[in-house]
Amino acid sequence: MTLPKTMRAIEISAPGGPEVLTPVEVPVPVPGPGQILIEVHWAGVNRPDALQRAGAYAPPPSASPLPGLEASGRVAALGPDVSGWSVGDAVCALLPGGGYAEYVATPAAHALPIPAGMDLREAACLPETCYTVWSNVFMRGGLKAGEVFLVHGGSSGIGTTAIQIASALGARVFTTAGSAEKCAVCEGLGAERAINYREEDFVDILRAAGGADLILDMVGGDYISRNIKALADDGRLVQIAFLSGPKVELNFAQVMTRRLTITGSTLRPQSDLAKARIAEELRAHVWPLIEGGRLKPVMDSEFPLDQAAEAHRRIESSGHIGKIVLKLR
Ligand SMILES: NC(=O)c1ccc[n+]([C@@H]2O[C@H](COP(=O)([O-])OP(=O)(O)OC[C@H]3O[C@@H](n4cnc5c(N)ncnc54)[C@H](OP(=O)(O)O)[C@@H]3O)[C@@H](O)[C@H]2O)c1
């Protein structure tokens, strides 16, 4: 593959609203040891990209300052010490940053093959949500078949993925979403009960079901104390974001007397090795679900690269259901 010297990309010209996403021409990255260079065909858009754009989620020191945490495309070049990939292979990958660009370098161990039967557009939506859901719900949260699982934001990229994987693996899935239309989509994906949080109290519904064994929460704020009420004895709460804020007053007696576990994580700052371990688990446990038709990204919309600002307006409107992608080729 002949590589150009420069490429089209989107940079964050200054912290701010979607309008700071600016088309630029920048050098094509050179893959380092253990890295592959990907010719990007599609890039996934995620809420953390909007946080980074607003100045609230700084990239790790070694990462590209360009936004974009996942992409699909073809392997365009190999850095030193890479095995298992060849130039031209179709691939999707978790990225440390830099996905809103025609080429991106990422550790080869964070790349995964395109599941059989899936196109590159859908595959661009797999890495960020699958890594986040698998590592938090299963590796950290230990969800088991038969347990009651509550995921907030069921219509989000994370939510639609969590509902499908957890129900495919035998959990009883409950979820919250902000409209009847979103709730219907969530139930179509396998949720036993989708709760329109604007009309119903998820605490009452989960308590009537015996309590949640595991809750995956991205809302925070007043949901934190309500989550604790909704948990069963020995339940676990895994926090992955705080859309309504991280600071609350909390009575920890419940945590002690009902033996609750409160934990959480962010994916991006974790070590390359930790992410490679998650990738191995995805290959073993989640890729077979995709190839067996049990998990399919819910596609909301696509935008050309130079309309990345529109893509951010859409994700921040919360009008979307599922995933938004940028088209590069
Ligand atoms: N910790 C990690 O490693 C990690 C990795 C990836 C993503 N995340 C986080 O996971 C969340 C989902 O990510 P995503 O990319 O799937 O984003 P997304 O599709 O935009 O999901 C966010 C959803 O949350 C719901 N929501 C509930 N309360 C909200 C509030 N107060 N403000 C705004 N939205 C609210 C919205 O749906 P309704 O209309 O139903 O309210 C919205 O669709 C984000 O918060 C993201 O930062 C964390």
The ligand as an ORCA input file, in Angstrom:
! r2SCAN-3c Opt
* xyz 0 1
  N     -15.823      4.575     31.674
  C     -15.549      4.294     30.419
  O     -14.543      3.658     30.109
  C     -16.493      4.739     29.347
  C     -16.256      4.358     28.001
  C     -17.188      4.739     27.030
  C     -18.278      5.505     27.392
  N     -18.442      5.887     28.702
  C     -19.608      6.692     29.105
  O     -20.772      5.923     28.901
  C     -21.844      6.782     28.557
  C     -22.477      6.282     27.283
  O     -21.569      6.501     26.223
  P     -22.081      6.498     24.717
  O     -20.949      6.829     23.870
  O     -22.840      5.244     24.523
  O     -23.009      7.803     24.751
  P     -24.484      8.132     24.342
  O     -24.933      7.225     23.252
  O     -24.575      9.588     24.109
  O     -25.264      7.802     25.691
  C     -25.658      8.683     26.663
  C     -27.135      8.419     26.953
  O     -27.374      8.620     28.339
  C     -28.709      9.020     28.493
  N     -28.747     10.005     29.585
  C     -29.228      9.758     30.800
  N     -29.105     10.814     31.606
  C     -28.500     11.768     30.892
  C     -28.075     13.084     31.189
  N     -28.226     13.627     32.421
  N     -27.473     13.790     30.210
  C     -27.306     13.254     28.992
  N     -27.690     12.011     28.668
  C     -28.270     11.270     29.611
  C     -29.193      9.604     27.175
  O     -30.367      8.907     26.766
  P     -31.827      9.316     27.306
  O     -32.521     10.091     26.238
  O     -32.475      8.024     27.589
  O     -31.636     10.169     28.526
  C     -28.047      9.339     26.193
  O     -28.482      8.720     25.017
  C     -21.277      8.191     28.424
  O     -21.556      8.881     29.596
  C     -19.799      7.944     28.265
  O     -19.022      9.030     28.730
  C     -17.597      5.505     29.660
*
